Amino acid sequence: MRLDLWTSAFCAPCGAARRVAADAAALVPGLTVAERDVAVHPDDAEHLGIRSTPTIIVRRDDGAEVFRSAGVPTRDQLLVAVAKAL
């Protein structure tokens, strides 16, 4: 399963989102975290409907989206979302 973390250079809450994503990755074997900057990948961000940073998307192994959070979810919210992706 994969966690996509969409960030931007001047995003203050992005640091908190990185920490929550790192906590989840440390607790869940097989969870891959991929951080992408909206300024570097604007076409992908637009295609996915990313409107603010941070945005976290959790996907199953088949690529299906099971969770999206615009903003910083709590660690528990993220872990529940990851459980849905299993």
N, C-alpha and C positions, 0 to 999 in steps of 0.2 A: 504494500500500500504506500501511497505517496501523499505528502503534505507539501503543497505549493504555498510559499510565503511571498506575497507581492509587497514590495517596499518601494520607498523613494528616498533620495539622499537627505532631504530635510524633514523627515518624518520623525517627530519625537516619540510617538507611541510604537514605532517600529522596533525599538530596542526591547521593549517589554514583550512584543510579539515574538521576537527572536528567542527570548528566554523561555517563554511558554512552549514554543516549538521544540527547543532543545530539551526541556524537561520531558516532554512527551516522547521524544526520540530516545532518551536515555531509559525510559520505562518500558517501551514497546519494541521488542525485537522485530526487525524487518521494516520498521517505519523509516522511509527515506524522506529527508527534508530538502527541498530545492527552493532556494531564495532567488527571486527574479526582481530586478529593478524595472519599474514601469517606464522610466526614461530610456533604458537600454532596449526594451522589448515593447515599444508602444503598440505595434500592430497586434501582437499576441494579447496584450492587456485589453485592448479595445474589443477584440474578438471574444474574449472571455467575459466581457462586461465588468471589468475592474474599474470602479468609480472612485475609490478612495484607498489610501494606504494607512495602515497595513490591511491587507485582505488575506485570509487564510482559506485555502480550499483543500479538503481531504478527499482523496480518490481511492477507490478500490483498485486492485491489481488490473482489472479490465478497463480502467480509465474512467469509470462512472463516478460522478461527483456525488458524495454523500453528505457533505457539510460545507457551508460557506459562512465565514464571519468577516464582515467589514468592521474592523476594530480589533481590539485585543480580547480574545475569549479567556476565561479562566482556565487553569490547567485541567480542572475537572470537566468542564464543558468540552475541551479538546479531547480528553481521554474517552469520553462517551462517544464522541464523533468517530474517533479511531476504532472503537469497538464495533460501531455500525459498519465500518469498512471491512471488517474481518469476514 
